[in-house]
């Protein structure tokens, strides 16, 4: 990682030193060899400047993976995440997609003490699901009674990460 990391840092320092970030009014997100430039207008100019500058210090852009998109209207993938507008289908599709993400997330972060983190994620997910359903069903209140924790994690079938951590609740006789 050493050599290429040094070059990437040189690129970012040069961009700051030349004032391109302020001039473009752009946000640059850089991770390892992946790069996203978020800018209103003039994206082609920013891309060409980036390609020339990186080439000068020995870095190249992968032209097959590099593309210009209008993030308000088009989707793009970056570091395993999809950004941009998404079409929301039926609740069952949303729930199933959410549950797949949570299973993968909980498997990735399954080491160490995680109960407090899972509890925080469960609370956040419940609030977001409640908001999603409230907007979809045009509920004027916060929806806490109609879409309680028991409804979200029970009847609606959203996975509760705490249950994955602790295991299923004991069976009652």
N, C-alpha and C positions, 0 to 999 in steps of 0.2 A: 504494500500500500504506500510506502514511503515516498517514492519518486513522483508517482502520479498525483498523490495528495498534495505534494508541494506545488506542482503545476496548477492544480485547481485553486489552491489558496492564492497563488500569484495572479490568476485570472480575476478572482473576486476582489483582491486588493487593487488591481489595475482599474477595474470597473469603478470602485469607490474613489480612487485617486483622480480619475478623469471626470468624475461627476455624472457619469452616464445614468446612474440610478435616479438621481434628482432630475436630470434632463428628460429622461424617459417617463418619469413618474411611474416607475415599474417596481414590482416586487420580484426578487429572484429567490427561488427555492432550490437549494443545491444539496444533494446527498450523494456521497461517493461520486460516481461518474454520471449521475442523473441530474438533470437541470430543467427547471420550468421557469419561464419568464412570463409574469402576468402584467399586461399592459393594455391600456385603452388606446387602440389605434397604433399605426406605425410598427406593427409586429415584424413585417418583412425586413425593415431597416434594422431593428434590434437583432433579428436572427443573423443577418449578414455581418453586422459589427461583431457579434459574438463569435461567429465562425472564423472571421479574419483574425481577431484577437487571440483566440485559442490556438489557431494554427501557428501564430508567431511564437508561442511558447511551447509548441510541441504537442498540443492536444487537438484532436479532430472531433467533429460532430458526426455521428452516425446518421447519414442523410436518409437512410431507410426508416429509422425510428423517429426522426425529427419531423415535426409537422406544425403547421399553424392552424389553430382552431379558434372559433369564437365561443368561449367557455359558457356564455349565457345561452347559447343555442346548440352547442355540440358537446358531446362527451369525450373525455380523454382519460387514459390510465396513467398513473404515476405511482411507482413503488407499491403496486398491488392494490391501489385504491382507484375507484372510478369517480371522476369529478364531472360536474356539469348537470344539466337537467336530466331527470329520470321520469319515466312514466310509471305511475303507481297503479297497479292492478287491483284485483280483489284482495280483501283482507287476508285470506288464506295464503296468497302468494307473498304478501309482505311479511306475514308471520313466519312462513317457512324460510324465506331468505334471511330474516333477522335471526332465527334460531340456528341456521347454518353458520352464520358469522359468529354467534356466541359460542357455539361448540368449538370452532376453530380457535377463537380468541382464548377461551378457557383452557384448551389443550396447550396452547403456546405459553400461557402464563400459569401453568399448573404447579410450579415449584415454589416452595417457601410458604410463608404465611400469606394467605390471600383472602381470608374471610372478610376483612374490612373492605378490601378493594371490590370484592364481589358484591357486597352489600351496597356500596356506593353506585356500582354499575347497575344493579337491580333497581335502585331508586331512580336513577337517571332514565333508564329504559322505560320504566313504568310511567314516568312523567311525559316522556316523548311519545309513547304509544297512546297515552291518554289525550295528549294534544292532537295527535294525528286523527284519532277516532272522533274527537270533539269537533274538529273542522269538517271531517267527512260526514258526520251525522248532523252537523249544524246545531250542536248543543251550545246554548248561550252561557252556561255556567262553566266552572273549572272541570266539571265532569268527574270529580272525585267519588261521588256516590255511584253514578252510573257505571263508571269504569274504575272500580276500586282495585286494590292490589289483588284481592282474591279473584276478581273477574279477569283481570289482565293475565295473571299467571295461572289461573285455573281454567275457566270457561273458554277464554280466548286462546289458550295454549302457548303463550310465550314462555320460553325457558327461564327459570329462576336460577341464576348462577349459584346462589347460596345452596340450593338443593344439590347441585353437582358437587360442591365442595363437601357438604356434610353427608351426602347420600340421601336416599328417600326417607320420608318421615316414617316412624315406626307404625306398624299395622295395629289398628285397634280391634279388639275382639268383641 
